[in-house]
Amino acid sequence: MSENKNRQDEFRYRYPHKVYGSLPGVHYGKSLGTGDSFAGFANLFDYPDPRRLDLRASIRDNMSTGREGYLVRRYQQRSPINLWLLADLSKSMAMSNVDHEQLANLAQLVAHSATSYGDNFGMAGFDSVVRHDVHVMPTRQRSISHIAADMIRDAEPAAEAGVEGLIHAANMITSSSAIVFLASDFCCDIEEVDRTLRQLSRYIVVPVVWKHDDVNHLPSHAGWTEMRDSETGERRSVWMRPSIKKRWEETMNSHFEQLTECFMRHRVRPLFTDGNVTGEQLTNYFLGRN
Protein backbone atom coordinates (compact mmCIF):
# COMPACT_ATOMS: atom_id res chain seq x y z
CA MET A 1 0.00 0.00 0.00
CA SER A 2 2.74 2.45 0.97
CA GLU A 3 4.71 1.50 -2.15
CA ASN A 4 1.81 2.49 -4.42
CA LYS A 5 1.30 5.70 -2.45
CA ASN A 6 4.92 6.77 -2.94
CA ARG A 7 5.05 5.75 -6.59
CA GLN A 8 5.45 8.61 -9.06
CA ASP A 9 2.38 9.11 -11.27
CA GLU A 10 2.87 8.63 -15.01
CA PHE A 11 0.88 8.17 -18.21
CA ARG A 12 1.09 6.03 -21.34
CA TYR A 13 1.38 7.45 -24.84
CA ARG A 14 2.42 6.50 -28.34
CA TYR A 15 3.74 8.71 -31.14
CA PRO A 16 1.50 8.15 -34.20
CA HIS A 17 4.18 8.66 -36.88
CA LYS A 18 7.44 6.91 -37.71
CA VAL A 19 10.48 8.56 -36.16
CA TYR A 20 13.85 9.12 -37.79
CA GLY A 21 16.77 8.41 -35.48
CA SER A 22 19.57 5.98 -34.71
CA LEU A 23 19.24 5.90 -30.92
CA PRO A 24 17.11 3.13 -29.39
CA GLY A 25 13.64 4.03 -28.14
CA VAL A 26 10.05 2.76 -28.04
CA HIS A 27 8.47 4.51 -31.05
CA TYR A 28 8.38 3.06 -34.55
CA GLY A 29 11.31 4.40 -36.55
CA LYS A 30 12.33 4.93 -40.16
CA SER A 31 15.93 3.78 -39.80
CA LEU A 32 17.12 0.18 -40.09
CA GLY A 33 18.61 -1.30 -36.95
CA THR A 34 17.99 -3.63 -34.03
CA GLY A 35 14.23 -3.28 -33.83
CA ASP A 36 11.36 -5.76 -33.93
CA SER A 37 9.47 -4.50 -37.00
CA PHE A 38 10.32 -6.59 -40.08
CA ALA A 39 11.52 -4.44 -43.01
CA GLY A 40 12.37 -7.06 -45.66
CA PHE A 41 15.35 -9.15 -46.77
CA ALA A 42 18.81 -8.17 -47.97
CA ASN A 43 21.85 -9.98 -49.31
CA LEU A 44 24.19 -11.28 -46.61
CA PHE A 45 27.17 -9.64 -48.31
CA ASP A 46 25.41 -6.24 -48.27
CA TYR A 47 24.38 -6.60 -44.63
CA PRO A 48 26.90 -9.04 -43.07
CA ASP A 49 24.97 -10.11 -39.97
CA PRO A 50 24.78 -13.94 -39.85
CA ARG A 51 22.58 -13.77 -36.73
CA ARG A 52 19.70 -12.73 -38.97
CA LEU A 53 20.31 -15.35 -41.64
CA ASP A 54 17.05 -16.83 -43.00
CA LEU A 55 17.77 -20.17 -44.70
CA ARG A 56 14.21 -20.81 -45.88
CA ALA A 57 13.97 -17.40 -47.52
CA SER A 58 17.43 -17.93 -49.05
CA ILE A 59 16.46 -21.30 -50.56
CA ARG A 60 13.19 -19.92 -51.98
CA ASP A 61 15.04 -16.99 -53.51
CA ASN A 62 17.73 -19.23 -55.02
CA MET A 63 15.11 -21.54 -56.55
CA SER A 64 13.09 -18.67 -58.03
CA THR A 65 16.02 -16.66 -59.39
CA GLY A 66 18.51 -19.40 -60.19
CA ARG A 67 21.20 -17.58 -58.28
CA GLU A 68 23.12 -18.64 -55.21
CA GLY A 69 23.21 -16.47 -52.14
CA TYR A 70 22.02 -15.96 -48.62
CA LEU A 71 19.39 -13.57 -47.31
CA VAL A 72 19.27 -11.88 -43.94
CA ARG A 73 16.29 -10.24 -42.26
CA ARG A 74 16.26 -6.47 -41.78
CA TYR A 75 14.33 -4.65 -39.06
CA GLN A 76 13.36 -1.07 -38.39
CA GLN A 77 14.94 0.64 -35.42
CA ARG A 78 12.65 1.93 -32.67
CA SER A 79 13.64 5.49 -31.79
CA PRO A 80 12.98 8.12 -29.10
CA ILE A 81 11.13 11.42 -29.40
CA ASN A 82 11.08 14.66 -27.38
CA LEU A 83 8.32 15.70 -25.00
CA TRP A 84 8.17 19.48 -24.56
CA LEU A 85 6.25 21.51 -22.00
CA LEU A 86 5.45 25.15 -22.79
CA ALA A 87 4.57 26.52 -19.34
CA ASP A 88 2.51 29.69 -18.92
CA LEU A 89 3.91 31.74 -16.02
CA SER A 90 1.92 34.88 -16.76
CA LYS A 91 0.14 36.98 -14.13
CA SER A 92 -3.19 35.52 -15.21
CA MET A 93 -2.07 32.02 -14.21
CA ALA A 94 -0.63 33.19 -10.89
CA MET A 95 -3.68 35.23 -9.82
CA SER A 96 -6.49 32.87 -10.79
CA ASN A 97 -7.53 29.50 -9.37
CA VAL A 98 -4.51 28.04 -11.19
CA ASP A 99 -1.20 28.29 -9.32
CA HIS A 100 2.44 27.42 -9.91
CA GLU A 101 2.08 24.24 -7.85
CA GLN A 102 -0.36 22.68 -10.32
CA LEU A 103 1.88 23.67 -13.22
CA ALA A 104 4.92 22.23 -11.40
CA ASN A 105 3.05 18.95 -10.82
CA LEU A 106 2.29 18.75 -14.54
CA ALA A 107 5.96 19.34 -15.39
CA GLN A 108 6.97 16.55 -13.02
CA LEU A 109 4.36 14.20 -14.50
CA VAL A 110 5.39 14.82 -18.13
CA ALA A 111 9.12 14.67 -17.40
CA HIS A 112 8.86 11.44 -15.40
CA SER A 113 6.72 9.75 -18.07
CA ALA A 114 9.12 10.83 -20.84
CA THR A 115 12.25 9.49 -19.15
CA SER A 116 10.43 6.27 -18.18
CA TYR A 117 9.84 5.67 -21.90
CA GLY A 118 13.44 6.52 -22.78
CA ASP A 119 12.34 9.79 -24.39
CA ASN A 120 13.75 13.28 -23.84
CA PHE A 121 12.04 16.05 -21.88
CA GLY A 122 12.38 19.75 -22.60
CA MET A 123 10.65 22.80 -21.12
CA ALA A 124 10.25 26.48 -21.96
CA GLY A 125 8.48 28.93 -19.65
CA PHE A 126 6.92 32.15 -20.88
CA ASP A 127 4.90 35.17 -19.85
CA SER A 128 5.32 38.51 -21.63
CA VAL A 129 8.78 37.20 -22.61
CA VAL A 130 10.57 33.86 -22.75
CA ARG A 131 11.56 32.85 -19.23
CA HIS A 132 15.19 31.78 -19.40
CA ASP A 133 15.07 30.87 -15.70
CA VAL A 134 12.46 28.20 -16.53
CA HIS A 135 14.14 26.44 -19.42
CA VAL A 136 15.36 22.88 -19.95
CA MET A 137 16.95 21.54 -23.12
CA PRO A 138 15.76 18.03 -24.08
CA THR A 139 17.37 15.45 -21.79
CA ARG A 140 16.89 11.90 -20.48
CA GLN A 141 18.32 12.75 -17.07
CA ARG A 142 16.32 10.79 -14.48
CA SER A 143 16.18 13.63 -11.97
CA ILE A 144 14.85 16.14 -14.52
CA SER A 145 11.27 15.68 -13.28
CA HIS A 146 12.15 17.15 -9.88
CA ILE A 147 14.46 19.80 -11.38
CA ALA A 148 11.77 21.05 -13.79
CA ALA A 149 9.11 21.14 -11.06
CA ASP A 150 11.40 23.11 -8.73
CA MET A 151 12.19 25.60 -11.51
CA ILE A 152 8.49 26.44 -11.79
CA ARG A 153 7.93 26.56 -8.02
CA ASP A 154 10.91 28.91 -7.57
CA ALA A 155 10.13 31.11 -10.59
CA GLU A 156 9.87 34.85 -10.00
CA PRO A 157 6.46 36.45 -10.65
CA ALA A 158 5.89 37.85 -14.12
CA ALA A 159 7.24 41.39 -14.45
CA GLU A 160 4.63 42.51 -16.98
CA ALA A 161 1.21 41.41 -18.12
CA GLY A 162 0.73 39.41 -21.31
CA VAL A 163 1.80 36.16 -23.01
CA GLU A 164 3.79 37.56 -25.93
CA GLY A 165 6.63 35.20 -25.00
CA LEU A 166 4.53 32.21 -26.10
CA ILE A 167 5.43 32.39 -29.79
CA HIS A 168 9.13 32.85 -28.92
CA ALA A 169 9.00 29.81 -26.62
CA ALA A 170 7.45 27.80 -29.45
CA ASN A 171 10.29 28.89 -31.77
CA MET A 172 12.76 27.24 -29.40
CA ILE A 173 11.41 23.78 -30.32
CA THR A 174 13.52 22.46 -33.18
CA SER A 175 13.07 18.72 -32.60
CA SER A 176 12.29 16.60 -35.64
CA SER A 177 9.62 14.61 -33.73
CA ALA A 178 7.92 15.89 -30.60
CA ILE A 179 4.80 15.98 -28.47
CA VAL A 180 4.27 19.53 -27.18
CA PHE A 181 2.20 20.13 -24.04
CA LEU A 182 0.94 23.72 -24.10
CA ALA A 183 -0.16 24.45 -20.53
CA SER A 184 -2.07 27.69 -19.91
CA ASP A 185 -5.39 29.19 -18.87
CA PHE A 186 -5.53 30.68 -22.41
CA CYS A 187 -7.03 33.94 -21.11
CA CYS A 188 -5.30 35.85 -23.86
CA ASP A 189 -5.79 37.03 -27.42
CA ILE A 190 -6.89 34.08 -29.57
CA GLU A 191 -4.59 35.38 -32.31
CA GLU A 192 -1.56 34.60 -30.08
CA VAL A 193 -2.77 31.00 -29.77
CA ASP A 194 -3.47 30.75 -33.49
CA ARG A 195 0.03 31.96 -34.42
CA THR A 196 1.61 29.51 -31.98
CA LEU A 197 -0.38 26.54 -33.30
CA ARG A 198 0.69 27.42 -36.84
CA GLN A 199 4.29 27.45 -35.66
CA LEU A 200 3.85 24.03 -34.01
CA SER A 201 1.85 22.49 -36.86
CA ARG A 202 4.41 19.73 -37.57
CA TYR A 203 4.24 18.43 -34.00
CA ILE A 204 1.63 16.69 -31.89
CA VAL A 205 0.24 19.49 -29.68
CA VAL A 206 -1.63 18.81 -26.43
CA PRO A 207 -3.20 22.01 -25.05
CA VAL A 208 -3.79 21.67 -21.30
CA VAL A 209 -6.46 24.29 -20.59
CA TRP A 210 -7.06 25.41 -17.00
CA LYS A 211 -10.53 26.96 -16.84
CA HIS A 212 -11.03 29.89 -14.49
CA ASP A 213 -13.72 29.64 -11.82
CA ASP A 214 -13.52 33.32 -10.85
CA VAL A 215 -17.02 34.09 -12.17
CA ASN A 216 -18.52 31.31 -10.05
CA HIS A 217 -17.19 33.02 -6.92
CA LEU A 218 -19.01 36.27 -7.60
CA PRO A 219 -22.08 36.98 -5.44
CA SER A 220 -25.42 36.28 -7.07
CA HIS A 221 -27.09 39.28 -5.39
CA ALA A 222 -26.49 43.01 -5.86
CA GLY A 223 -23.76 44.59 -3.74
CA TRP A 224 -20.17 45.82 -3.60
CA THR A 225 -17.42 43.30 -4.30
CA GLU A 226 -13.67 43.64 -4.77
CA MET A 227 -12.26 42.60 -8.14
CA ARG A 228 -8.65 42.02 -9.22
CA ASP A 229 -7.43 42.12 -12.81
CA SER A 230 -5.81 38.75 -13.50
CA GLU A 231 -3.09 40.28 -15.69
CA THR A 232 -2.25 43.63 -14.05
CA GLY A 233 -3.12 42.67 -10.47
CA GLU A 234 -5.00 45.97 -10.02
CA ARG A 235 -7.80 45.83 -7.43
CA ARG A 236 -11.01 47.85 -7.60
CA SER A 237 -14.46 47.81 -6.05
CA VAL A 238 -17.41 47.06 -8.31
CA TRP A 239 -21.15 47.32 -7.67
CA MET A 240 -22.08 43.79 -8.68
CA ARG A 241 -25.49 43.14 -10.24
CA PRO A 242 -26.84 39.82 -11.55
CA SER A 243 -26.86 41.31 -15.05
CA ILE A 244 -23.11 42.09 -14.84
CA LYS A 245 -22.30 38.60 -13.61
CA LYS A 246 -24.36 37.13 -16.46
CA ARG A 247 -22.56 39.37 -18.99
CA TRP A 248 -19.15 38.23 -17.69
CA GLU A 249 -20.23 34.59 -17.85
CA GLU A 250 -21.30 35.09 -21.47
CA THR A 251 -17.97 36.78 -22.26
CA MET A 252 -15.98 33.89 -20.78
CA ASN A 253 -18.14 31.32 -22.57
CA SER A 254 -17.71 33.17 -25.84
CA HIS A 255 -13.92 33.30 -25.34
CA PHE A 256 -13.66 29.55 -24.77
CA GLU A 257 -15.96 28.86 -27.73
CA GLN A 258 -13.58 30.86 -29.94
CA LEU A 259 -10.64 29.04 -28.37
CA THR A 260 -12.22 25.65 -29.12
CA GLU A 261 -12.86 26.71 -32.72
CA CYS A 262 -9.19 27.72 -32.98
CA PHE A 263 -8.13 24.26 -31.77
CA MET A 264 -10.51 22.61 -34.24
CA ARG A 265 -9.07 24.61 -37.16
CA HIS A 266 -5.63 23.23 -36.32
CA ARG A 267 -6.98 19.72 -35.63
CA VAL A 268 -5.83 19.91 -32.04
CA ARG A 269 -7.78 18.27 -29.20
CA PRO A 270 -7.55 20.16 -25.89
CA LEU A 271 -7.58 18.72 -22.38
CA PHE A 272 -9.74 20.90 -20.12
CA THR A 273 -9.09 20.79 -16.39
CA ASP A 274 -9.75 22.81 -13.26
CA GLY A 275 -7.14 21.24 -10.95
CA ASN A 276 -4.13 18.93 -10.95
CA VAL A 277 -3.66 16.89 -14.14
CA THR A 278 -3.25 13.17 -13.41
CA GLY A 279 -1.56 10.36 -15.29
CA GLU A 280 -4.94 8.69 -15.77
CA GLN A 281 -6.34 11.82 -17.44
CA LEU A 282 -3.45 11.99 -19.91
CA THR A 283 -3.54 8.24 -20.57
CA ASN A 284 -7.24 8.51 -21.39
CA TYR A 285 -6.49 11.55 -23.57
CA PHE A 286 -3.98 9.61 -25.70
CA LEU A 287 -6.36 6.65 -25.86
CA GLY A 288 -9.07 9.01 -27.13
CA ARG A 289 -11.36 8.42 -24.17
CA ASN A 290 -11.99 11.97 -23.02
C-alpha positions in Angstrom: 0.0 0.0 0.0 2.7 2.4 1.0 4.7 1.5 -2.1 1.8 2.5 -4.4 1.3 5.7 -2.5 4.9 6.8 -2.9 5.1 5.7 -6.6 5.5 8.6 -9.1 2.4 9.1 -11.3 2.9 8.6 -15.0 0.9 8.2 -18.2 1.1 6.0 -21.3 1.4 7.5 -24.8 2.4 6.5 -28.3 3.7 8.7 -31.1 1.5 8.1 -34.2 4.2 8.7 -36.9 7.4 6.9 -37.7 10.5 8.6 -36.2 13.9 9.1 -37.8 16.8 8.4 -35.5 19.6 6.0 -34.7 19.2 5.9 -30.9 17.1 3.1 -29.4 13.6 4.0 -28.1 10.1 2.8 -28.0 8.5 4.5 -31.0 8.4 3.1 -34.6 11.3 4.4 -36.5 12.3 4.9 -40.2 15.9 3.8 -39.8 17.1 0.2 -40.1 18.6 -1.3 -37.0 18.0 -3.6 -34.0 14.2 -3.3 -33.8 11.4 -5.8 -33.9 9.5 -4.5 -37.0 10.3 -6.6 -40.1 11.5 -4.4 -43.0 12.4 -7.1 -45.7 15.3 -9.1 -46.8 18.8 -8.2 -48.0 21.9 -10.0 -49.3 24.2 -11.3 -46.6 27.2 -9.6 -48.3 25.4 -6.2 -48.3 24.4 -6.6 -44.6 26.9 -9.0 -43.1 25.0 -10.1 -40.0 24.8 -13.9 -39.9 22.6 -13.8 -36.7 19.7 -12.7 -39.0 20.3 -15.3 -41.6 17.1 -16.8 -43.0 17.8 -20.2 -44.7 14.2 -20.8 -45.9 14.0 -17.4 -47.5 17.4 -17.9 -49.0 16.5 -21.3 -50.6 13.2 -19.9 -52.0 15.0 -17.0 -53.5 17.7 -19.2 -55.0 15.1 -21.5 -56.5 13.1 -18.7 -58.0 16.0 -16.7 -59.4 18.5 -19.4 -60.2 21.2 -17.6 -58.3 23.1 -18.6 -55.2 23.2 -16.5 -52.1 22.0 -16.0 -48.6 19.4 -13.6 -47.3 19.3 -11.9 -43.9 16.3 -10.2 -42.3 16.3 -6.5 -41.8 14.3 -4.6 -39.1 13.4 -1.1 -38.4 14.9 0.6 -35.4 12.7 1.9 -32.7 13.6 5.5 -31.8 13.0 8.1 -29.1 11.1 11.4 -29.4 11.1 14.7 -27.4 8.3 15.7 -25.0 8.2 19.5 -24.6 6.2 21.5 -22.0 5.4 25.1 -22.8 4.6 26.5 -19.3 2.5 29.7 -18.9 3.9 31.7 -16.0 1.9 34.9 -16.8 0.1 37.0 -14.1 -3.2 35.5 -15.2 -2.1 32.0 -14.2 -0.6 33.2 -10.9 -3.7 35.2 -9.8 -6.5 32.9 -10.8 -7.5 29.5 -9.4 -4.5 28.0 -11.2 -1.2 28.3 -9.3 2.4 27.4 -9.9 2.1 24.2 -7.9 -0.4 22.7 -10.3 1.9 23.7 -13.2 4.9 22.2 -11.4 3.1 19.0 -10.8 2.3 18.8 -14.5 6.0 19.3 -15.4 7.0 16.5 -13.0 4.4 14.2 -14.5 5.4 14.8 -18.1 9.1 14.7 -17.4 8.9 11.4 -15.4 6.7 9.8 -18.1 9.1 10.8 -20.8 12.3 9.5 -19.1 10.4 6.3 -18.2 9.8 5.7 -21.9 13.4 6.5 -22.8 12.3 9.8 -24.4 13.8 13.3 -23.8 12.0 16.0 -21.9 12.4 19.7 -22.6 10.7 22.8 -21.1 10.3 26.5 -22.0 8.5 28.9 -19.7 6.9 32.1 -20.9 4.9 35.2 -19.8 5.3 38.5 -21.6 8.8 37.2 -22.6 10.6 33.9 -22.8 11.6 32.8 -19.2 15.2 31.8 -19.4 15.1 30.9 -15.7 12.5 28.2 -16.5 14.1 26.4 -19.4 15.4 22.9 -20.0 17.0 21.5 -23.1 15.8 18.0 -24.1 17.4 15.5 -21.8 16.9 11.9 -20.5 18.3 12.7 -17.1 16.3 10.8 -14.5 16.2 13.6 -12.0 14.8 16.1 -14.5 11.3 15.7 -13.3 12.2 17.2 -9.9 14.5 19.8 -11.4 11.8 21.0 -13.8 9.1 21.1 -11.1 11.4 23.1 -8.7 12.2 25.6 -11.5 8.5 26.4 -11.8 7.9 26.6 -8.0 10.9 28.9 -7.6 10.1 31.1 -10.6 9.9 34.8 -10.0 6.5 36.5 -10.6 5.9 37.8 -14.1 7.2 41.4 -14.4 4.6 42.5 -17.0 1.2 41.4 -18.1 0.7 39.4 -21.3 1.8 36.2 -23.0 3.8 37.6 -25.9 6.6 35.2 -25.0 4.5 32.2 -26.1 5.4 32.4 -29.8 9.1 32.8 -28.9 9.0 29.8 -26.6 7.5 27.8 -29.5 10.3 28.9 -31.8 12.8 27.2 -29.4 11.4 23.8 -30.3 13.5 22.5 -33.2 13.1 18.7 -32.6 12.3 16.6 -35.6 9.6 14.6 -33.7 7.9 15.9 -30.6 4.8 16.0 -28.5 4.3 19.5 -27.2 2.2 20.1 -24.0 0.9 23.7 -24.1 -0.2 24.5 -20.5 -2.1 27.7 -19.9 -5.4 29.2 -18.9 -5.5 30.7 -22.4 -7.0 33.9 -21.1 -5.3 35.8 -23.9 -5.8 37.0 -27.4 -6.9 34.1 -29.6 -4.6 35.4 -32.3 -1.6 34.6 -30.1 -2.8 31.0 -29.8 -3.5 30.7 -33.5 0.0 32.0 -34.4 1.6 29.5 -32.0 -0.4 26.5 -33.3 0.7 27.4 -36.8 4.3 27.5 -35.7 3.9 24.0 -34.0 1.9 22.5 -36.9 4.4 19.7 -37.6 4.2 18.4 -34.0 1.6 16.7 -31.9 0.2 19.5 -29.7 -1.6 18.8 -26.4 -3.2 22.0 -25.1 -3.8 21.7 -21.3 -6.5 24.3 -20.6 -7.1 25.4 -17.0 -10.5 27.0 -16.8 -11.0 29.9 -14.5 -13.7 29.6 -11.8 -13.5 33.3 -10.9 -17.0 34.1 -12.2 -18.5 31.3 -10.0 -17.2 33.0 -6.9 -19.0 36.3 -7.6 -22.1 37.0 -5.4 -25.4 36.3 -7.1 -27.1 39.3 -5.4 -26.5 43.0 -5.9 -23.8 44.6 -3.7 -20.2 45.8 -3.6 -17.4 43.3 -4.3 -13.7 43.6 -4.8 -12.3 42.6 -8.1 -8.7 42.0 -9.2 -7.4 42.1 -12.8 -5.8 38.7 -13.5 -3.1 40.3 -15.7 -2.3 43.6 -14.1 -3.1 42.7 -10.5 -5.0 46.0 -10.0 -7.8 45.8 -7.4 -11.0 47.8 -7.6 -14.5 47.8 -6.0 -17.4 47.1 -8.3 -21.1 47.3 -7.7 -22.1 43.8 -8.7 -25.5 43.1 -10.2 -26.8 39.8 -11.6 -26.9 41.3 -15.1 -23.1 42.1 -14.8 -22.3 38.6 -13.6 -24.4 37.1 -16.5 -22.6 39.4 -19.0 -19.1 38.2 -17.7 -20.2 34.6 -17.9 -21.3 35.1 -21.5 -18.0 36.8 -22.3 -16.0 33.9 -20.8 -18.1 31.3 -22.6 -17.7 33.2 -25.8 -13.9 33.3 -25.3 -13.7 29.6 -24.8 -16.0 28.9 -27.7 -13.6 30.9 -29.9 -10.6 29.0 -28.4 -12.2 25.6 -29.1 -12.9 26.7 -32.7 -9.2 27.7 -33.0 -8.1 24.3 -31.8 -10.5 22.6 -34.2 -9.1 24.6 -37.2 -5.6 23.2 -36.3 -7.0 19.7 -35.6 -5.8 19.9 -32.0 -7.8 18.3 -29.2 -7.5 20.2 -25.9 -7.6 18.7 -22.4 -9.7 20.9 -20.1 -9.1 20.8 -16.4 -9.8 22.8 -13.3 -7.1 21.2 -11.0 -4.1 18.9 -11.0 -3.7 16.9 -14.1 -3.3 13.2 -13.4 -1.6 10.4 -15.3 -4.9 8.7 -15.8 -6.3 11.8 -17.4 -3.4 12.0 -19.9 -3.5 8.2 -20.6 -7.2 8.5 -21.4 -6.5 11.5 -23.6 -4.0 9.6 -25.7 -6.4 6.6 -25.9 -9.1 9.0 -27.1 -11.4 8.4 -24.2 -12.0 12.0 -23.0 
